[in-house]
Amino acid sequence: MREGTLRIGSAAVPYRYGADCLDALCEGIEALRPASAILALDEAARAHAEPLLKRLRRRMPVYPFVITPAEEHKRLSLVESLLDHAVANGADRTSVVLGMGGGLVGNVAGLAASLLYRGVRLVHLPTTPVAAFDAVLSLKQGANLGAGKNLCGTYLAPAMICCDLAWLATIPRPGLLTGITEMAKNVLAVVPDWEHAFEEALAQLPERPVDAFDTLFALGLAAKAPLLSADPHERHGALVFEYGHTVGHALESVFAGAMSHGEAVAWGMLVAAEVSAQLGRLDQADVARHYLLLSSLELPPAHTALGSVGREALAARLATDNKRGHIPCSPGSVPMVLLRRLGEPVEGPDGRPLIPVPLDVVFDAFEKVAATEVI
Ligand SMILES: NC(=O)c1ccc[n+]([C@@H]2O[C@H](COP(=O)([O-])OP(=O)(O)OC[C@H]3O[C@@H](n4cnc5c(N)ncnc54)[C@H](O)[C@@H]3O)[C@@H](O)[C@H]2O)c1
C-alpha cells in the first residue's frame, strides 16, 4: 500500500492507496474518531462499497446516500438533499462525510462537507481513474449552475483519501480513457520523464490493471504534488493542468456529451502543440512526441472525429472558455496553456502558464490536426 501525505498549500492530506487494503482504509477512517459517517455513494460503486460498509459498520454508524452521477444532477439541490440526509441521521460536528465514487460524487460530497455545520471532515474514496489520480488531489469542491459546469463551489482539504485500486478496474472504456488522458497530459505538460513509466502502465493495463493503476497514481501525484503545494487554489502555476482543455472543453460542448472528456482533451493537446509550433514556441520533435504518446490512446481517426466541426461552432464555444477571467483576452483571442518544451509551459506576462492566442491560429492548428491521417 502507498501511504503518505500530500501537501496542498498549508494543508496536509494523508492518503492510502493499495490493493486488498480495506482493513487499512477503515482503520484510517476510524482514526479520525467520527461520531458517524455519511456516505455519499456512486450507484455504480455499490458492489465495491458493500465489503467496505461491512467493515466500517463494526466501527461507527454509517448512513449511505446513493447518487446517480450525471452532470445534470450535480446541482446545489443534490448537495442540499445530502445535507438533509446527514442531519436527519443525527450527524454532528465530529461526523465525517465520505465520498465514494467518481469525481462527480467526490465534488458533491466535498461541497456538502464544507457546508455542513460550516465544515465537517471529508474523506474521499475514489472509484474512477479520474477521481483517484486527479480530481481528489485537489481542494476544489463544486456543483454546476444552470449556466455551466462547476460555477459554484468551495475549497476544502480532505481529511483523508483512501482508495482500493481494485475499485477502478470495473470502469468502462470512456472513463478509463479520460483518466489515462489526464495522465498523458501530466507527462506532456509537467513530468516528461514519466513517459516510459506511463507507456509501461498502459501495456500492463489489460493483464495487471491494479499494477498499472498504481503507477498511474504515482504519476498523478508526482505531477500534482509540487504544483499544489505552492498553488493550493490552482490559480497560478497549477493552471498548467488546463493543458489541452481550451479546445477540449469546446469539443465536448460541440458534441454535447457524444465525445468523452478524455478524447476531447487529447485532441485539445494536439491542437495546443500545433498552435505552439505555429507561434514558433515548440519544435517539431516535441510536436511529434505528442502524436506518438497520444497514439497509445487508440482514438478514432482524426478526420472521422473532427471533420464535421466548423470554425463557427468552435468559435462560439471558445468565446465562453472558463479561463478568460484569469488573463485579459480580446474577443479575437482565447487563453491557452502552451508548451515551449515538454514539461515547460510558456509563461504569460504575469508569470502564469496562460497566454492569449488569436482565434485564426487556433483554427489553423485545429484543421491541421483534423486532417492528420494517423495519430
Ligand atoms: N479538482 C476537481 O475538483 C476535479 C477534477 C477533475 C474532474 N472533476 C469533476 O469530476 C467529474 C468527472 O469525474 P469522473 O470522470 O470520475 O466521472 P463521474 O464521477 O461522472 O463518473 C463516471 C461514471 O463512472 C461510474 N463509476 C464510478 N465508479 C465506477 C466503477 N468503479 N466502476 C464502474 N463505473 C463507475 C459513475 O457512476 C459514472 O457513471 C466531473 O463532474 C468533473 O467536474 C473535478
The ligand as a MOL file (V3000), in Angstrom:
LIG
                    3D

  0  0  0     0  0            999 V3000
M  V30 BEGIN CTAB
M  V30 COUNTS 44 48 0 0 0
M  V30 BEGIN ATOM
M  V30 1 N -10.3530 19.1360 -8.9900 0
M  V30 2 C -11.5990 18.7690 -9.1660 0
M  V30 3 O -12.4130 19.0710 -8.3600 0
M  V30 4 C -11.9800 17.9380 -10.3610 0
M  V30 5 C -11.0270 17.4890 -11.2830 0
M  V30 6 C -11.4430 16.6760 -12.3530 0
M  V30 7 C -12.7920 16.3660 -12.5010 0
M  V30 8 N -13.7060 16.8590 -11.5990 0 CHG=1
M  V30 9 C -15.1320 16.5470 -11.7330 0
M  V30 10 O -15.2700 15.1300 -11.7190 0
M  V30 11 C -16.3200 14.7380 -12.5910 0
M  V30 12 C -15.7570 13.7460 -13.5760 0
M  V30 13 O -15.2500 12.6440 -12.8380 0
M  V30 14 P -15.2980 11.1580 -13.4240 0
M  V30 15 O -14.6170 11.1560 -14.7400 0
M  V30 16 O -14.8560 10.2720 -12.3520 0 CHG=-1
M  V30 17 O -16.8330 10.9800 -13.7830 0
M  V30 18 P -18.1360 10.6140 -12.9150 0
M  V30 19 O -17.9420 10.9120 -11.4970 0
M  V30 20 O -19.2620 11.2630 -13.6290 0
M  V30 21 O -18.2150 9.0200 -13.1100 0
M  V30 22 C -18.2750 8.4940 -14.4220 0
M  V30 23 C -19.1470 7.2410 -14.4570 0
M  V30 24 O -18.4400 6.1520 -13.8500 0
M  V30 25 C -19.3230 5.4680 -12.9460 0
M  V30 26 N -18.4640 4.7920 -11.9690 0
M  V30 27 C -17.8890 5.2710 -10.8530 0
M  V30 28 N -17.0820 4.3560 -10.2990 0
M  V30 29 C -17.1790 3.2500 -11.0590 0
M  V30 30 C -16.5760 1.9680 -11.0200 0
M  V30 31 N -15.6660 1.6700 -10.0910 0
M  V30 32 N -16.9160 1.0690 -11.9700 0
M  V30 33 C -17.8040 1.3790 -12.9490 0
M  V30 34 N -18.3870 2.5830 -13.0740 0
M  V30 35 C -18.0690 3.5120 -12.1340 0
M  V30 36 C -20.2090 6.5520 -12.4290 0
M  V30 37 O -21.4060 6.0330 -11.8940 0
M  V30 38 C -20.4610 7.3720 -13.6880 0
M  V30 39 O -21.4910 6.7950 -14.4470 0
M  V30 40 C -16.8640 15.9940 -13.2330 0
M  V30 41 O -18.0140 16.4110 -12.5620 0
M  V30 42 C -15.7410 16.9920 -13.0450 0
M  V30 43 O -16.2040 18.3340 -12.9780 0
M  V30 44 C -13.3250 17.6040 -10.5400 0
M  V30 END ATOM
M  V30 BEGIN BOND
M  V30 1 1 1 2
M  V30 2 2 2 3
M  V30 3 1 2 4
M  V30 4 1 4 5
M  V30 5 2 4 44
M  V30 6 2 5 6
M  V30 7 1 6 7
M  V30 8 2 7 8
M  V30 9 1 8 9
M  V30 10 1 8 44
M  V30 11 1 9 10
M  V30 12 1 9 42
M  V30 13 1 10 11
M  V30 14 1 11 12
M  V30 15 1 11 40
M  V30 16 1 12 13
M  V30 17 1 13 14
M  V30 18 2 14 15
M  V30 19 1 14 16
M  V30 20 1 14 17
M  V30 21 1 17 18
M  V30 22 2 18 19
M  V30 23 1 18 20
M  V30 24 1 18 21
M  V30 25 1 21 22
M  V30 26 1 22 23
M  V30 27 1 23 24
M  V30 28 1 23 38
M  V30 29 1 24 25
M  V30 30 1 25 26
M  V30 31 1 25 36
M  V30 32 1 26 27
M  V30 33 1 26 35
M  V30 34 2 27 28
M  V30 35 1 28 29
M  V30 36 1 29 30
M  V30 37 2 29 35
M  V30 38 1 30 31
M  V30 39 2 30 32
M  V30 40 1 32 33
M  V30 41 2 33 34
M  V30 42 1 34 35
M  V30 43 1 36 37
M  V30 44 1 36 38
M  V30 45 1 38 39
M  V30 46 1 40 41
M  V30 47 1 40 42
M  V30 48 1 42 43
M  V30 END BOND
M  V30 END CTAB
M  END
